[in-house]
Structures are given as structure tokens and as C-alpha cells.
Amino acid sequence: MKQVGFDFIGTRHFPDDLQGTVAVGGFYDNTLQHHRLEYRDGVFSTRQLPNLVETTNKVFRPVDVRVGPDGAIYFADWY
């Protein structure tokens, strides 16, 4: 799976259990992915959570993601 563009969720507009998670553009699989960073034994890894956006439309290619000052998640679509 290939990803591009990401941003950390850290806004009071989202519940506590989503704070510090990452929204990631899934360019090749037409999704806006959601990941949780984990740190164990000196190694960082991610655990993928349910996608924030997904579609079968092959022209949807999210290439950048940002959490705005208003708390919304914005993403740039290549198409």
C-alpha cells in the first residue's frame, strides 16, 4: 500500500481516543486512511484503523492531508 501526505489529529473537535492518530492519503487504493502510531521496544510502527474515506472511484487520489485551524480534515485530491 502506498501513501502520501499526512497530518496528526490533535484538535478538540475529535474525541480523546483519536488524539495523536494520523490521517494519511492512500493514493493507490483510493482512500483517506487512519493510523495509530505505536512505540514498543524502541521501534515505531503504525496500526491501521478503519478508513476515514474510501471509494471504488479510481480517479479519487488524495495526495495531501491537513487538519485545519477549524478542526476539519482537509485533503487535496489529485483529480
Number of C-alpha atoms within 10 A of each C-alpha: 6 9 17 14 16 21 19 20 21 16 17 11 12 12 9 10 7 17 15 15 20 22 26 26 28 25 23 16 19 19 21 25 22 23 21 16 13 11 9 7 5 5 7 9 11 13 11 13 13 11 14 14 13 14 11 9 10 11 13 20 21 26 20 21 21 18 18 12 8 9 14 13 15 14 20 14 15 11 9
